[in-house]
Amino acid sequence: MYCVPLNHPKAKHYKMKNDVDFTRIFDGEKLMGVMNFNNMIPVDESVVTKMDLRIAKNEKVVSGHIKFCVQRNVIGFRKIKVLL
């Protein structure tokens, strides 16, 4: 298993195009992050923890918001996986 760091976009990323080793993550028209596949690292599956991303009714607003953002990113990553 490999992990690719998700980075905040910089000014230069707005002009760059998606390629084999680089992709941009958008939320509609807004650039939310970038992934540079040249920086991926191997990760042992024993250190990966599955998360329950369902938002419970009694969950704190902050953790509910974080889970919502992660859910949206997962959808975006699945789209990228299809493109790769």
Contacts in CASP RR format, 6 or more apart in sequence:
PFRMAT RR
TARGET T0000
AUTHOR 0000-0000-0000
METHOD contacts of the structure
MODEL  1
MYCVPLNHPKAKHYKMKNDVDFTRIFDGEKLMGVMNFNNMIPVDESVVTK
MDLRIAKNEKVVSGHIKFCVQRNVIGFRKIKVLL
1 42 0 8 1.000
1 43 0 8 1.000
1 44 0 8 1.000
1 45 0 8 1.000
1 48 0 8 1.000
2 40 0 8 1.000
2 41 0 8 1.000
2 42 0 8 1.000
2 43 0 8 1.000
3 40 0 8 1.000
3 41 0 8 1.000
3 42 0 8 1.000
3 43 0 8 1.000
4 35 0 8 1.000
4 36 0 8 1.000
4 37 0 8 1.000
4 39 0 8 1.000
4 40 0 8 1.000
5 35 0 8 1.000
5 36 0 8 1.000
5 39 0 8 1.000
5 40 0 8 1.000
6 25 0 8 1.000
6 33 0 8 1.000
6 34 0 8 1.000
6 35 0 8 1.000
6 73 0 8 1.000
7 33 0 8 1.000
7 34 0 8 1.000
7 35 0 8 1.000
7 36 0 8 1.000
8 33 0 8 1.000
8 34 0 8 1.000
9 24 0 8 1.000
9 31 0 8 1.000
9 32 0 8 1.000
9 33 0 8 1.000
9 34 0 8 1.000
13 24 0 8 1.000
13 31 0 8 1.000
13 33 0 8 1.000
13 34 0 8 1.000
14 31 0 8 1.000
16 22 0 8 1.000
16 24 0 8 1.000
16 34 0 8 1.000
18 24 0 8 1.000
18 83 0 8 1.000
20 37 0 8 1.000
21 36 0 8 1.000
21 37 0 8 1.000
21 38 0 8 1.000
22 34 0 8 1.000
22 35 0 8 1.000
22 36 0 8 1.000
22 37 0 8 1.000
22 38 0 8 1.000
23 34 0 8 1.000
23 35 0 8 1.000
23 37 0 8 1.000
23 80 0 8 1.000
23 83 0 8 1.000
24 31 0 8 1.000
24 33 0 8 1.000
24 34 0 8 1.000
25 31 0 8 1.000
25 32 0 8 1.000
25 33 0 8 1.000
25 34 0 8 1.000
25 35 0 8 1.000
25 73 0 8 1.000
25 76 0 8 1.000
25 77 0 8 1.000
25 80 0 8 1.000
26 32 0 8 1.000
27 72 0 8 1.000
32 73 0 8 1.000
35 80 0 8 1.000
51 67 0 8 1.000
51 70 0 8 1.000
53 67 0 8 1.000
53 70 0 8 1.000
53 71 0 8 1.000
53 74 0 8 1.000
54 67 0 8 1.000
55 64 0 8 1.000
55 67 0 8 1.000
55 68 0 8 1.000
59 67 0 8 1.000
END
